[in-house]
Amino acid sequence: RARLASFLPSAPVWLHQVHGPRVVDVDAANRAALTDSPPDADAAVTRLPGIAIAVRAADCLPVLMCDRAGTVVAAAHAGWRGLAAGVLEATVDAMAAPAGEIVAWIGPAIGPRAFEVGRDVLDAFAALNPGDAACFAPLRDGKWLADLSALARRRLARRGVARVFGGAWCTHEDAARFHSWRRERSAGRMATAIAIVPSG
């Protein structure tokens, strides 16, 4: 965490991630309290320059967003449960910017050739949006391979966010660069952060 902070305008505000849809808005009034006691949430937004926000992941999707004018930024942790619960849609809503002006970047996460899931995961998405079943490839009886990045893109698109980048790196397959919980079964995490850099 200290190494990460050395690259940022400030030590980041962390979250106590619970695989849900809650988003916190970080501002000058609550920053200290949120830093001292990380909130139960899986996404954060801020409009204040110099405040970094960060999420941790070890196979889940880290998703960063900003508006094209650079007036608001967001960081979201989107495991399959949070993704199904609507964490990305809630993050877009919390940014309060026109969806057409939002740019999203999907960081390294477990890829579509490695993320084996059961019927419960398929049902969690397809029950609400039948088209999402296209993001699941049959593997064997009762098992599918899920494409988290494609699911994220579909959810962002339904909210009107069309400029989405990244999503091509698999944490499970690329052991030289990324940590993967499914591969290593350890408690390590990678961090993804964003901030509005103060001008001047």
N, C-alpha and C positions, 0 to 999 in steps of 0.2 A: 504493500500500500504506500509506503514511503517512496519507493521508486516511481510508482505511478504519479504520485503527487508532484514529483520533481518536473514532470512534463506539462503540468496543468497550471492555470492561473491561481488555483487554490486547492487545498486538500478537498477531495470530492465529498459530497453528501452521499452516504450509502443508505441502502434500504434493507429491511429485514424481509426478504423475499419469501412469499407464501404460496406462489403459483395461483394467484388470483387476479382480478381485474382492477384493483384499487390503484389510483394515481394520486400522487401528492404534488402540490404546487409549492415550490421552494422560493421564498422571497426573503427580503432583509429581516422581516419580523420573526420568521420561524426558523431561519437557517441554523442558529445556534442550538435550538431545542432539538431539531431533527438530527443534527450532528451528534449531540450528546446521547440521544435515544432514537436510533433509526426506527422509522415507522414500519408497521406491517403493510407493505405495498410492493407492487412489482413494476411500477413505473413512476417517473418524476418528470416534471416540466419546470422550466424557469425562464423568466424574461429579464433577469438581472445580469449584466455583464460581470464576469469575474467569478461567478458561482458555477463550479463544476458539479455535475450529477453523474452517477455511475451505477452500473448493474454488474452482477457477477454471473457467470455461466460456465458450465462444464460439458454441455451438449445441447442445452436449450438455446433458443435464438436470442442474441442481443440485438436490439433494433434501436438505431439512433434516428432522430428526425429533427428537422428545422424548417422554418419557413424561408422562402427565397430571399426575403429582406433581412434575414438574420436577427429578427426581433424576439424569437422564442425558440427554445431547443427542448428536446425530450429524449429520455433514455428509457427503454422498456425491456423487461426480462420476459420472454415468451416461451415457456415450456408448453407442452401440448395442453395441459390443463388451463393455464392462463390464456393461451391462444383461443381455446374453445370457449372460455368464459368471456372473451371480448376485451382483453387487455389492450390490444392495439387500437380498437375502435374507441375505447375510453381515453386512450392517450391522445388520439387525434382530436377528440372532443375537448379535452382539457387544454389543448394548445390554443383553441379559440381563434384559429387562423383559417382562411379559406382553404379547403382541401386541395384545390388546384395549385396552391402556392406552396404546399408542403412537399419536401423531399425526404425520402426515407432510405436508410442504408441498413442492410441485414448483414450482421457479422458472422464469424465462423460458428457452425453448429453441426450437429450430427446430420449427415446427408441421407439422401433417398435410397442409397444402396446399403445403408447400415442401420437405419432406425426401424427395428422390428417391433411391431405393436400387435395387440390383440383386438378382438371385436369391440371392446369397450371404447377404444380410441376412435376407431372408424365410426362407431355410432354417435359419439360425442359431436362429431362434425357433420356427418351426413343427415342426422335427425333434423337439424335446423336448415342446412343448405345441401340438398341432395347432390348438387354439382361438385361438392368438395370430395365426393367419393373418387373422383378422377385423380386425386392426389395420393391414392393408396394403390399399391400393386400387390396382387395376391402372391403369397410366398408358399404357404402350405396350409393344411387344415387349421383354421382358427387364427392364422397369423398373416399379417400384411407388412409391407415396407411403406412407411409414410414419408412424404416429402413436406417437412415443416416449412421450408422456405416458400414452396408453392402455395401452401395453405395461408401463410402470412401475406403473400402478394394478393391472393384472392380476397382476403379480409380487408386489406388496405384499399384495394380497387373498389370494393363495395362501399367504402366510405369516401370515395372520390379521389384517393391518393394514387396517381398514376406514375409519378417519378420515383421508382424504387430501384435501388442498385444493390450490388453485393449478392450474398447468398450462395456463392459458388464454392466455398471452402468447407470441407468435411472434417470436423474435429476427430472423428473416430478413425478415419483413413489416414490422416496426415499427422502421424505421431511425432515427426521431427519438429513441427511448429506448434501443435496444439495439444492441450490437455483434454482428455475425454473420460468422463466418469464411467461410461459403459466399457471402455477399453481397459482402464486402469483400476477401477473400483476403489479410488482413493478420494479424499475430501478436498483435493485441490480445485481451484477455480481460476478462471481468467476474468479480467475486468475490462469493461468497455465504458468509456466516459466521453462526455461532450460538455462544452461550455461556450458561451459567447465571450470572445476575447475583447477586453476593454480597448477602446480606441485611444490613440494618443500616447 
